[in-house]
Amino acid sequence: MVMPQYPYQLFVKTTEGGYQNAHGHIIPGTDSWINVSACRDETENGTKHDLNDGSFYDYSSIIYTPKNCPKLNNGDTIEVRNGAEVRLKGTVKLFSEGLFNCRIWA
């Protein structure tokens, strides 16, 4: 049996409709999860990635997607799901579009 290259689904959390009412109270928006791409994830145990400016970020997983994955922003909340099972929860640390796929460090 051949394992599919991207067996899971990548979801991004979006929030819509938050506002401040006439009395100055913040009314929170509604959260929803959008399925943006097929994917596969690989766990990296507490790895640090150095950036050119001398700073670094910690990440625990790399997620691979096909090239047609929409660009995600640093700080986006994501989940990798296998059907109803949530395999990974995290935030985007870095999004990179390569020659053959996209990579997301979370």
Backbone bond lengths (Angstrom), bond angles and torsions (degrees), N, CA, C in turn:
res aa  C-N    CA-C-N  psi(-1)  N-CA   C-N-CA  omega(-1)  CA-C   N-CA-C  phi
1 M - - - 1.454 - - 1.532 109.19 -
2 V 1.314 116.57 133.76 1.460 122.21 -179.26 1.524 109.24 -93.53
3 M 1.326 115.84 128.93 1.467 121.34 177.39 1.525 109.09 -77.98
4 P 1.341 118.97 131.07 1.468 119.48 177.50 1.523 111.03 -64.04
5 Q 1.323 116.32 149.85 1.460 120.73 -178.52 1.524 111.74 -65.17
6 Y 1.326 117.47 -37.61 1.469 122.38 -178.99 1.531 108.82 -127.11
7 P 1.350 118.07 82.81 1.463 120.83 -173.20 1.527 115.50 -81.89
8 Y 1.330 118.77 -9.74 1.461 121.62 -174.44 1.523 110.69 -115.94
9 Q 1.334 116.16 177.47 1.454 121.85 179.62 1.529 109.77 -120.89
10 L 1.325 115.92 139.62 1.464 122.91 179.59 1.524 108.94 -102.05
11 F 1.325 116.89 125.74 1.460 123.52 179.36 1.526 109.55 -116.32
12 V 1.337 116.24 144.35 1.463 122.80 176.80 1.517 108.09 -121.04
13 K 1.322 115.93 136.25 1.467 121.72 179.41 1.525 109.46 -83.77
14 T 1.317 116.40 129.94 1.460 121.86 175.84 1.520 109.21 -122.30
15 T 1.316 116.34 151.53 1.460 122.19 177.73 1.520 108.39 -124.96
16 E 1.325 115.99 129.49 1.461 120.60 -179.19 1.524 110.15 -128.14
17 G 1.328 115.19 144.96 1.453 120.84 167.99 1.501 117.75 87.74
18 G 1.316 121.19 8.12 1.458 120.38 177.23 1.528 110.60 -71.12
19 Y 1.323 116.16 145.26 1.468 119.89 -179.82 1.529 110.30 -159.89
20 Q 1.314 114.94 170.74 1.461 121.85 176.08 1.518 107.27 -109.20
21 N 1.349 117.06 124.67 1.457 119.61 -177.04 1.531 111.67 -79.81
22 A 1.327 116.75 179.75 1.470 122.67 -175.37 1.532 112.49 -63.14
23 H 1.324 118.26 -21.83 1.472 122.33 179.88 1.524 111.93 -92.55
24 G 1.337 116.88 2.64 1.452 120.92 178.44 1.511 114.63 87.84
25 H 1.334 117.33 3.22 1.458 120.45 179.04 1.530 110.28 -80.87
26 I 1.314 115.25 139.01 1.463 121.03 177.33 1.527 108.68 -82.71
27 I 1.313 115.91 123.78 1.459 121.86 175.90 1.522 106.65 -102.65
28 P 1.343 116.95 115.11 1.468 118.64 -175.57 1.525 112.06 -67.92
29 G 1.303 115.19 153.53 1.454 121.18 177.02 1.518 111.04 -81.39
30 T 1.308 114.98 -179.01 1.455 122.18 179.43 1.523 109.05 -101.44
31 D 1.329 115.95 127.31 1.456 121.15 177.94 1.520 110.20 -86.20
32 S 1.330 115.50 142.43 1.461 120.54 173.09 1.522 108.10 -146.28
33 W 1.315 115.55 159.35 1.457 122.05 -179.67 1.515 108.69 -110.35
34 I 1.332 116.61 128.77 1.452 123.30 -179.04 1.533 108.81 -110.87
35 N 1.327 116.80 127.94 1.455 121.96 176.00 1.523 107.57 -78.88
36 V 1.341 117.33 113.84 1.462 120.12 -174.56 1.530 114.45 -105.59
37 S 1.343 118.01 -20.71 1.462 117.55 -175.33 1.524 111.30 -171.53
38 A 1.330 114.97 157.26 1.454 120.77 164.62 1.520 107.18 -73.52
39 C 1.332 117.98 157.03 1.467 119.63 -177.78 1.519 111.68 -162.90
40 R 1.321 114.84 174.08 1.458 122.75 165.16 1.522 106.66 -141.60
41 D 1.299 116.77 150.85 1.460 120.51 -178.48 1.520 110.20 -123.30
42 E 1.333 114.49 151.47 1.453 122.20 175.34 1.516 107.85 -131.88
43 T 1.315 115.94 129.92 1.463 121.32 -178.27 1.515 110.39 -80.29
44 E 1.319 115.51 134.40 1.465 123.67 173.74 1.529 105.13 -124.44
45 N 1.309 117.83 119.70 1.462 120.63 -174.12 1.522 112.28 -79.95
46 G 1.335 116.63 97.22 1.454 122.46 172.88 1.513 114.39 58.87
47 T 1.303 117.61 51.22 1.450 121.87 -177.84 1.525 110.48 -91.11
48 K 1.338 116.90 145.47 1.463 122.38 176.82 1.523 108.96 -108.77
49 H 1.312 115.74 141.28 1.461 121.81 178.03 1.521 108.01 -119.26
50 D 1.326 117.06 120.94 1.461 121.72 -179.62 1.517 110.08 -82.45
51 L 1.325 116.17 137.92 1.453 122.45 177.51 1.523 109.61 -102.44
52 N 1.321 116.92 164.70 1.470 121.70 -176.61 1.524 113.50 -62.41
53 D 1.329 117.38 -26.79 1.466 119.85 -177.48 1.533 112.84 -86.36
54 G 1.329 117.65 7.83 1.457 121.21 178.98 1.513 113.74 92.69
55 S 1.326 117.96 -11.38 1.458 120.34 177.24 1.530 109.43 -84.89
56 F 1.315 116.88 174.05 1.454 121.51 179.55 1.516 109.25 -149.24
57 Y 1.323 116.37 166.42 1.450 120.45 172.53 1.526 108.61 -136.54
58 D 1.328 115.30 149.03 1.462 122.56 176.88 1.515 108.68 -91.53
59 Y 1.316 116.15 140.32 1.456 119.65 173.45 1.519 108.89 -142.59
60 S 1.329 116.45 156.67 1.455 120.48 -178.67 1.518 112.77 -118.81
61 S 1.347 117.95 -9.09 1.459 120.99 -179.61 1.518 110.71 -150.07
62 I 1.330 115.01 152.40 1.453 122.13 168.96 1.519 106.93 -117.58
63 I 1.315 116.18 131.78 1.457 122.22 179.99 1.522 107.63 -113.18
64 Y 1.319 116.35 129.79 1.459 122.59 178.90 1.527 108.73 -107.00
65 T 1.334 116.26 135.95 1.462 122.02 178.54 1.531 109.10 -133.68
66 P 1.332 117.51 163.71 1.463 119.11 172.38 1.534 110.41 -64.71
67 K 1.319 116.15 165.36 1.475 122.21 -178.81 1.523 113.17 -59.82
68 N 1.339 118.36 -25.07 1.459 120.38 -176.15 1.529 113.48 -82.49
69 C 1.317 118.40 8.10 1.467 121.12 176.97 1.529 109.09 -66.64
70 P 1.335 118.17 132.64 1.467 118.62 176.66 1.530 110.75 -65.73
71 K 1.325 116.03 150.66 1.469 121.04 179.96 1.519 109.60 -65.28
72 L 1.329 115.47 131.88 1.460 121.57 176.51 1.524 108.38 -104.38
73 N 1.317 115.55 151.69 1.463 121.56 -178.37 1.520 110.97 -97.90
74 N 1.325 116.28 149.46 1.463 120.22 173.55 1.522 108.43 -56.12
75 G 1.329 116.12 133.85 1.457 121.28 -179.98 1.519 114.32 95.61
76 D 1.340 118.40 -13.74 1.474 120.20 176.45 1.519 109.48 -59.52
77 T 1.334 116.95 139.27 1.458 122.21 176.45 1.525 108.57 -87.56
78 I 1.336 116.10 129.50 1.467 120.59 -175.46 1.522 111.25 -131.50
79 E 1.324 115.01 159.84 1.455 123.26 171.17 1.520 108.30 -138.31
80 V 1.325 116.21 142.69 1.460 122.47 169.29 1.521 105.67 -106.40
81 R 1.345 115.74 126.41 1.462 120.41 -175.81 1.520 111.25 -123.11
82 N 1.319 113.55 145.64 1.459 122.70 171.54 1.519 105.63 -117.02
83 G 1.331 116.89 90.10 1.463 120.58 -171.63 1.518 108.24 67.68
84 A 1.343 117.46 -124.60 1.461 121.57 179.30 1.529 112.48 -86.47
85 E 1.328 117.20 -12.31 1.463 121.50 -179.00 1.526 110.71 -79.77
86 V 1.336 116.23 129.01 1.461 121.45 174.76 1.529 107.53 -90.70
87 R 1.326 115.78 113.60 1.469 121.76 -179.09 1.520 112.44 -83.73
88 L 1.338 116.15 -32.02 1.458 120.94 -173.07 1.515 109.34 -151.68
89 K 1.327 116.67 135.40 1.464 123.33 170.75 1.511 106.94 -123.59
90 G 1.322 116.66 139.74 1.451 118.46 178.51 1.510 112.42 -178.27
91 T 1.327 114.53 -171.68 1.459 121.30 176.08 1.523 108.46 -122.51
92 V 1.317 114.97 148.42 1.456 120.60 -179.70 1.524 108.92 -69.78
93 K 1.324 116.17 124.73 1.463 121.80 174.68 1.528 110.15 -96.61
94 L 1.343 116.13 -34.93 1.455 121.43 -179.63 1.516 108.65 -159.60
95 F 1.331 116.33 139.99 1.466 122.96 175.40 1.521 107.02 -119.76
96 S 1.327 116.76 132.33 1.457 120.90 -178.42 1.521 109.25 -137.05
97 E 1.337 115.86 129.21 1.461 121.01 175.33 1.515 108.10 -98.76
98 G 1.326 116.09 116.78 1.454 121.24 -179.69 1.519 111.46 -99.40
99 L 1.309 115.74 -169.05 1.457 121.75 -177.85 1.529 111.88 -70.30
100 F 1.335 117.37 -37.49 1.449 121.08 -175.66 1.529 114.70 -114.85
101 N 1.328 118.06 -15.48 1.459 120.83 -178.05 1.519 109.85 -158.82
102 C 1.326 115.70 179.53 1.467 122.23 172.60 1.520 107.40 -111.93
103 R 1.323 115.91 148.74 1.464 121.45 177.62 1.517 108.66 -124.97
104 I 1.316 114.66 141.18 1.462 122.09 179.45 1.520 107.27 -128.43
105 W 1.326 116.13 122.01 1.463 120.33 175.07 1.522 107.21 -94.54
106 A 1.333 115.80 128.06 1.469 120.52 -178.28 1.516 110.29 -136.07
